[in-house]
Amino acid sequence: MVPMSTSLTLPLQYITSFMNSFSYDLHIHSCLSPCADDDMTPGNILGMAALKELDIVALTDHNSCKNCPAFIKMAREFNITAIPGMELCTSEEVHVICLFRTLEDAMAFDQYVDAHIIHIPNNESIFGKQEIYDENDEITGKEPDLLINATDISFTEVHDLMNRFNGIMIPAHIDKNSNSLISNLGFIPPDSHFKCAELKNMSVLKRLLHSNPYLETCKTITNSDAHMLGDINEPVNFLHSESREIGDILDALNTSPVRNV
């Protein structure tokens, strides 16, 4: 690959041609999420990602990072960049992908969220199991409280929290008619600070740009939101980054966009 140019005189649309392209899927649920299949263990997720030749994956369980330690440790065997993350459910029931620079940051945020979630015991027969795994892909425990509940963290708080915990926020599946920023709030707050948003269907981006001009300031990505192994993305979506290091990836996601429509 040609190294990234340090020149500041090139138009932004040409800069990405001097960067590396990496296939990604940044929204994947393990069997810690009650709605995910039992075979979504950290090791199985990484094995499927490697089989599909993905470069970068993130584990984003509902309101928890407790399977991230195993996920990060096992990723070294697969030559995959693994990002610790969470799909946070705000007080408005807006889903937000939170990605972190280090496992330590992710686990610190996990503790913070645990203190701000509504604690209701999980009923496995209704909602599903919530299993925690180790680096040998073996069960070490279960999360007793239901993870798909809302927290008391408002959407407007998330940006500052991500600065505090060295992460970035990505409003999830904003084109869905449930649990999304646009569906639940009805609009994108003009004082928002996020720089990247997730779409399930990129074909609706032009329409969303017309009705939500804030998105002009954002990069847009698409992920699988996989709850089953077969749903993990094929290597058809690419991020442009200086390297596969987590810091470079998050910086690339959290900077001014190259408009892709």
LUMRO-804425 format. One record per residue: residue in one letter; x negated, y negated, z of N, C-alpha, C in turn. Coordinates in steps of 0.1 Angstrom, whole numbers, padded with zeros to 4 digits, always signed. Each point is the difference from the previous one (the first is absolute). Layout:
<rs>
aXYZXYZXYZ ...
</rs>
This chain:
<rs>
m-0008+0012+0000+0008-0012+0000-0009-0013+0000 v+0005-0010-0007-0007-0013+0000+0002-0006+0014 p-0010-0005+0007+0002-0007+0013+0008-0012-0002 m+0007-0004+0011+0009-0011+0000-0008-0013-0002 s+0005-0009-0009-0007-0012-0002+0002-0010+0012 t-0011-0007+0002+0000-0010+0011+0004-0014-0005 s+0002-0001-0013+0004-0013-0006+0014-0004+0004 l+0001-0013+0003+0014-0005+0004+0006-0008-0012 t-0006+0001-0012+0005-0007-0011+0009+0008-0009 l+0000+0013+0002+0009+0009-0008+0014-0001+0004 p+0009+0000-0009+0015+0000+0004+0002+0012+0008 l+0010-0001+0009+0002+0011+0010+0004+0013-0007 q+0007-0001-0012+0005+0012-0006-0012+0008-0006 y-0011-0006-0001-0012+0008-0005-0009+0006+0011 i+0002-0005+0012-0009+0004+0011+0002+0015+0002 t+0012+0005+0000+0002+0014+0003-0007+0010-0010 s-0003-0005-0012-0008+0008-0009-0014+0003+0005 f-0005-0008+0009-0013+0002+0006+0000+0008+0013 m+0012+0005+0004+0002+0007+0012+0003+0014-0003 n-0001+0009+0010+0003+0014-0001+0015+0002+0002 s+0005+0010-0007+0014+0004+0001+0001+0013+0007 f+0010+0000+0010+0001+0012+0008+0015+0004+0000 s+0003+0013-0002+0013+0005+0001+0004+0000+0015 y+0013-0002+0003+0004-0002+0014+0014+0005+0003 d+0003+0003+0012+0013+0001+0005-0001-0004+0015 l+0006-0011+0003-0002-0006+0013+0013+0000+0009 h+0009+0010-0003+0012+0001+0009+0004+0015+0000 i-0006+0007+0009+0002+0015+0001+0003+0003+0015 h+0010+0009+0002+0005+0004+0013-0005+0014+0003 s-0005+0002+0012-0003+0013+0005+0011+0006+0008 c-0002+0012+0005+0011+0007+0007+0002-0007+0014 l-0007-0010+0003+0003-0008+0012+0012-0009-0002 s+0003-0003-0013+0013-0007-0003+0011+0011+0000 p+0010-0003+0007+0011+0011+0001+0006+0003-0013 c+0000-0009-0009+0006+0002-0013-0009+0007-0010 a-0012+0003+0003-0010+0007-0009+0001+0015+0002 d-0004+0007-0011+0000+0014+0000-0011+0005+0010 d+0003+0012+0005-0010+0006+0010-0013+0003-0006 d-0001+0001-0013-0013+0003-0007-0008-0012-0003 m+0005-0012+0005-0008-0012-0002-0010-0002+0011 t-0008+0009+0002-0011-0001+0009-0011-0009-0005 p-0008-0006+0008-0011-0009-0005-0009+0008-0010 g-0004+0012+0002-0008+0008-0009+0007+0003-0013 n+0013+0003+0000+0007+0003-0012+0002-0012-0008 i+0002-0012+0006+0001-0012-0007-0013-0003-0008 l-0011+0001+0007-0013-0003-0006-0003+0010-0011 g+0003+0013+0002-0002+0010-0010+0008-0003-0012 m+0013-0004+0001+0008-0004-0012-0006-0012-0006 a-0004-0010+0008-0006-0012-0006-0012+0003-0008 a-0008+0009+0005-0012+0004-0007+0003+0008-0013 l+0010+0008+0001+0005+0008-0012+0005-0010-0011 k+0006-0010+0004+0005-0010-0009-0010-0011-0004 e-0012+0002+0006-0012-0009-0004+0003-0015+0004 l+0006-0002+0011+0002-0013+0006-0013-0005+0007 d-0003-0012-0001-0012-0006+0006+0002-0005+0014 i+0012-0006+0002+0003-0007+0013+0014+0004+0004 v+0002+0004+0013+0013+0003+0005+0001-0006+0014 a+0012-0003+0004+0003-0005+0014+0011+0008+0006 l-0002+0003+0013+0010+0007+0008+0008-0011+0007 t+0013+0000-0002+0009-0010+0005+0012+0006+0006 d-0001+0006+0012+0012+0006+0006+0008-0011+0007 h+0012+0003+0002+0010-0010+0006-0005-0003+0015 n-0003-0013+0002-0003-0005+0013-0011+0007+0008 s-0009+0007-0007-0010+0008+0007-0013+0002-0009 c-0011+0000+0007-0013+0003-0007-0006+0013+0006 k+0007+0007+0007-0006+0011+0008-0005+0012-0009 n+0003+0001-0012-0006+0010-0009-0012-0006-0008 c-0002-0013+0002-0011-0006-0008-0014+0005+0005 p-0003+0003+0012-0013+0005+0004-0004+0013-0008 a+0009+0009+0000-0002+0013-0008-0002-0003-0015 f+0009-0009-0005+0000-0004-0014-0013-0006-0004 i-0005-0009+0008-0013-0006-0003-0012+0009+0000 k+0000+0009+0010-0011+0010+0002+0000+0009-0012 m+0011+0006-0004+0001+0010-0010-0002-0006-0014 a+0002-0013-0002-0002-0006-0013-0014+0001-0005 r-0009+0000+0009-0015+0001-0004-0003+0012-0008 e+0008+0011+0003-0002+0013-0008+0005-0001-0014 f+0009-0010-0003+0007+0000-0013-0005-0011-0009 n-0010-0008+0005-0005-0011-0008+0011-0010-0004 i+0008-0002+0010+0012-0010-0002-0002-0011+0010 t+0003-0012-0004+0000-0011+0010+0014+0001+0007 a+0000+0002+0013+0012+0001+0008+0002-0012+0008 i+0011-0007-0001+0003-0012+0008+0010+0003+0011 p-0003-0004+0012+0009+0002+0011+0011-0011-0001 g+0013+0005+0001+0011-0010-0001+0012+0004+0007 m+0011-0007-0001+0013+0002+0006+0010-0007-0008 e+0012+0006+0000+0012-0007-0006+0008-0005+0012 l-0002-0013+0003+0007-0006+0011+0014-0003-0003 c+0009+0002+0010+0014-0004-0002+0002-0012+0010 t+0003-0011-0006+0001-0013+0008+0014+0000+0007 s+0002-0011+0008+0013-0001+0007+0011-0002-0010 e-0003-0005-0012+0011-0001-0011+0001+0013-0008 e-0007+0010+0004-0001+0013-0007-0005-0002-0014 v-0010-0009-0001-0007-0001-0013-0013+0008+0002 h-0002+0009-0010-0012+0008+0000-0012-0007-0006 v-0011+0000+0007-0013-0007-0004-0011+0010+0001 i-0008+0002-0011-0012+0008+0000-0011-0009+0007 c-0006+0006+0010-0011-0006+0007-0013+0008-0002 l-0010-0005-0006-0013+0007-0003-0011-0007+0008 f-0009+0009+0005-0010-0005+0009-0014+0003-0004 r-0010-0009+0004-0014+0002-0005-0007+0011+0007 t+0004+0003+0013-0006+0011+0007+0011+0008+0007 l-0004+0012+0004+0009+0009+0007+0002-0006+0014 e-0010-0006+0006+0002-0007+0013+0011-0010+0000 d+0000-0009-0011+0010-0010-0001+0014+0006-0001 a+0001+0011-0008+0012+0007-0002+0006+0005+0013 m-0009+0007+0008+0005+0006+0012+0003-0011+0011 a-0007-0011-0001+0004-0011+0009+0014-0005-0003 f+0003-0001-0013+0013-0005-0005+0010+0011+0004 d-0003+0012-0001+0009+0011+0003+0004-0002+0015 q-0009-0003+0009+0004-0002+0014+0009-0012+0001 y-0003-0010-0007+0008-0013+0000+0015+0004-0004 v+0001+0007-0011+0013+0003-0005+0008+0009+0010 d-0008+0009+0006+0007+0010+0010+0006-0008+0011 a-0005-0012+0003+0005-0008+0011+0012-0009-0005 h+0002+0000-0013+0010-0009-0006+0011+0008-0008 i+0000+0013+0001+0011+0008-0007+0011+0004+0010 i+0012+0001-0005+0011+0005+0008-0003+0015+0003 h-0001+0004+0012-0003+0014+0004+0012+0008+0002 i+0003+0008-0010+0011+0010+0000-0006+0014-0003 p+0003+0010+0008-0005+0013-0002+0004+0005-0014 n-0010+0007-0007+0003+0005-0013+0008+0013+0001 n+0009+0002-0008+0008+0012-0001-0005+0007-0013 e-0008+0010+0001-0006+0007-0011+0011+0006-0009 s+0010+0005+0005+0010+0006-0008+0008-0009-0009 i-0001-0013+0003+0007-0010-0008-0010-0008-0008 f-0011-0004+0006-0010-0009-0007-0012+0007-0006 g-0004+0011+0006-0012+0007-0005-0011-0001+0011 k-0010+0008-0003-0012+0001+0009-0008-0013-0001 q-0008-0002+0010-0010-0012+0000-0013+0006+0005 e-0008+0007-0008-0012+0007+0004-0013-0008-0002 i-0008+0002+0010-0013-0006+0000-0011+0010-0002 y-0009-0002-0009-0010+0009-0005-0015-0004+0004 d-0009+0010+0000-0014-0003+0002-0007+0002-0013 e-0014-0002+0001-0008+0000-0012-0001+0014-0006 n+0005+0010+0007+0000+0014-0005+0014+0003-0006 d+0008-0010-0001+0014+0001-0006+0008+0009+0009 e-0001-0001+0013+0007+0008+0009+0008-0009+0009 i+0012+0004+0004+0009-0008+0008-0006-0001+0014 t-0001-0012+0005-0004-0003+0014+0011-0006+0009 g+0011-0003-0006+0011-0006+0008+0011-0005-0009 k+0010-0006+0007+0011-0006-0007+0003-0013+0006 e+0005-0009-0008+0004-0013+0005+0015+0001+0005 p+0002-0002+0013+0013+0003+0006+0011-0010-0004 d-0003-0012-0002+0010-0011-0003+0001-0002-0015 l+0012-0002-0004+0003-0002-0014-0007-0012-0006 l-0007+0003-0011-0009-0010-0006+0007-0009-0011 i+0011+0003-0004+0007-0007-0011+0008-0012+0006 n+0000-0002+0013+0007-0011+0006-0007-0013-0003 a+0008-0011+0001-0006-0013-0002-0008-0004+0012 t-0010-0009-0002-0007-0006+0011+0006-0013+0003 d-0006-0007+0011+0005-0014+0002-0009-0010-0006 i-0008+0004-0010-0010-0008-0007+0007-0006-0012 s+0002-0013+0000+0006-0007-0012-0009+0000-0012 f+0006-0001-0012-0008-0001-0012-0009-0012+0000 t+0004-0011+0006-0009-0012+0000-0012+0002+0009 e+0001+0010+0009-0012+0002+0009-0011+0009-0006 v+0004+0007-0011-0009+0011-0005-0013-0006-0005 h+0000-0011-0007-0012-0006-0006-0010-0003+0011 d+0004-0007+0011-0009-0003+0011-0005+0012+0007 l+0008+0010+0001-0004+0013+0006-0011+0007-0009 m+0002-0001-0013-0010+0006-0008-0014-0007+0001 n+0001-0013+0001-0013-0008+0003-0006+0005+0013 r+0008+0002+0010-0005+0004+0013-0006+0014+0000 f+0006+0009-0008-0004+0014-0001-0008+0003-0012 n-0005-0010-0007-0009+0001-0012+0006+0009-0011 g+0013-0003-0003+0007+0007-0010+0006-0009-0010 i+0008+0006-0009+0008-0008-0010+0014+0006+0000 m+0009-0009-0004+0014+0004-0001+0005+0001-0014 i+0008+0010-0004+0005+0001-0013+0015+0004+0002 p+0010-0010-0002+0014+0004+0000+0003+0012-0009 a+0006+0010+0006+0002+0012-0007+0012+0000-0009 h-0001+0007-0011+0011+0003-0010+0010-0012+0000 i-0004-0012-0004+0008-0012+0001+0012+0001-0010 d+0000+0009-0009+0011+0001-0010+0010+0010+0005 k-0002+0007+0011+0011+0009+0005+0011-0008+0007 n+0012+0007+0000+0011-0007+0006+0002+0003+0015 s-0010+0005+0006+0000+0003+0015-0014-0001+0005 n-0001-0005+0012-0013+0000+0008-0011-0008-0008 s+0004-0009-0008-0010-0009-0007+0002-0014+0003 l-0010-0008-0002+0000-0014+0003+0012-0007-0007 i+0002+0002-0012+0010-0007-0008+0014+0005+0004 s+0002+0013+0001+0013+0005+0004+0004-0003+0014 n-0009+0000+0009+0004-0002+0014+0001-0015+0004 l-0009-0008-0005+0000-0014+0003+0008-0008-0011 g+0001+0005-0012+0007-0006-0010-0009-0010-0009 f-0012-0002+0005-0009-0009-0007-0014+0002+0005 i-0010-0006-0006-0014+0000+0005-0002-0013+0008 p-0002+0000+0013-0002-0012+0007-0011-0009-0007 p+0002-0012-0003-0010-0009-0007-0012-0002+0008 d+0000+0002+0013-0012-0002+0008-0007+0013+0003 s+0002+0010-0009-0007+0013+0001-0014-0002-0003 h-0009+0010+0004-0014-0001-0003-0006+0013-0007 f+0009+0010-0003-0006+0012-0006-0004-0003-0014 k-0010+0008-0004-0006-0002-0014+0002+0012-0009 c+0007+0010+0005+0002+0012-0008+0014+0006+0004 a+0007+0004-0010+0013+0007+0002+0001+0013-0007 e+0008+0009+0005+0002+0013-0006+0013+0001-0007 l+0000+0005-0012+0012+0003-0008+0001+0015-0002 k+0012+0006+0000+0002+0013-0004+0000+0001-0015 n+0006-0010-0007+0001+0000-0014-0005-0013-0006 m-0012+0001-0006-0006-0013-0005+0007-0006-0011 s+0010+0007-0006+0007-0006-0011+0009-0011+0004 v+0003-0001+0013+0009-0011+0005-0007-0012+0004 l-0014+0000-0001-0008-0012+0005+0004-0013-0007 k+0003+0000-0013+0003-0013-0006+0013-0006+0006 r+0010+0009+0002+0012-0005+0006-0002-0005+0014 l-0008+0007+0008-0003-0004+0014-0008-0013+0000 l-0009-0002-0010-0007-0012+0000+0009-0012-0003 h+0010+0002-0008+0009-0011-0004+0008-0004+0013 s+0005+0009+0008+0008-0003+0011-0008-0002+0013 n-0013+0004+0000-0008-0002+0012-0014-0005-0004 p-0001-0013-0002-0012-0006-0005-0012+0002+0009 y+0003+0003+0013-0012+0002+0009-0009+0012-0006 l+0006+0009-0007-0007+0011-0005-0011-0004-0010 e+0001-0012-0006-0010-0005-0009-0014-0001+0007 t+0001-0001+0013-0013-0001+0008-0005+0013+0005 c+0007+0011-0004-0003+0014+0005-0005+0009-0011 k-0009+0009+0004-0002+0012-0008+0011+0010+0002 t+0003+0008-0009+0010+0010+0001-0006+0014-0003 i+0003+0009+0009-0005+0014-0002+0012+0009+0001 t-0002+0013-0004+0010+0010+0001-0006+0012+0006 n+0007+0006+0009-0004+0012+0007+0011+0011+0000 s-0004+0012+0005+0010+0011-0001+0010+0000+0011 d-0004-0005+0012+0008+0001+0012+0003+0015+0002 a-0010+0008-0002+0002+0015-0001+0003+0005+0014 h+0010+0009+0000+0004+0008+0012-0002+0015-0003 m-0003+0003-0013-0003+0014-0004-0013+0000-0008 l-0007+0010+0001-0013+0001-0007+0001-0003-0015 g+0010+0005-0006+0001-0001-0015+0003-0015-0004 d+0005-0008+0010+0003-0014-0004-0012-0009+0001 i-0011+0004+0005-0012-0008+0000-0003-0004-0014 n-0004-0013-0002-0002-0005-0014-0011+0007-0008 e+0003+0001-0013-0011+0003-0009-0009-0012-0001 p-0012+0002-0006-0010-0011-0001+0004-0009-0012 v+0011-0007+0001+0005-0009-0010+0000-0015+0004 n-0002-0003+0012+0000-0013+0005-0014-0003+0005 f-0005-0013-0002-0014-0003+0003-0002-0013+0007 l-0009+0000+0009-0004-0012+0007-0014-0005-0005 h-0002-0013-0001-0013-0005-0004-0007-0005+0012 s-0012+0006+0003-0007-0003+0012-0015+0001-0002 e-0008-0007+0008-0014+0001-0002-0005+0014+0003 s+0006+0006+0010-0004+0014+0004+0012+0007+0006 r-0002+0013+0004+0010+0007+0006-0001-0001+0016 e-0008-0009+0004+0000-0003+0015+0013-0006+0004 i+0005+0004+0012+0013-0005+0004+0001-0015+0000 g-0011-0007+0005+0000-0014+0001+0002-0007-0014 d-0007+0005-0010+0001-0005-0013+0014+0002-0006 i+0006+0012+0003+0013+0003-0005+0011-0009+0006 l-0001-0002+0013+0010-0009+0007-0002-0015-0005 d-0013-0004-0002-0002-0013-0005+0006-0002-0014 a-0002+0010-0008+0006+0000-0014+0015-0001+0001 l+0006+0007+0009+0015-0001+0001+0005-0013+0006 n-0009-0007+0008+0005-0011+0007-0006-0013-0005 t-0003-0001-0013-0005-0012-0007+0010-0004-0011 s-0003-0011-0006+0009-0006-0010+0002+0010-0011 p+0012+0001-0006+0003+0011-0009-0004-0003-0014 v-0001+0011-0008+0000-0001-0015+0014+0004-0004 r+0007-0010-0006+0014+0003-0003+0000+0011-0011 n+0007+0011+0003+0000+0012-0009+0013+0001-0008 v+0007-0011-0002+0012+0001-0009-0001-0012-0009 
</rs>
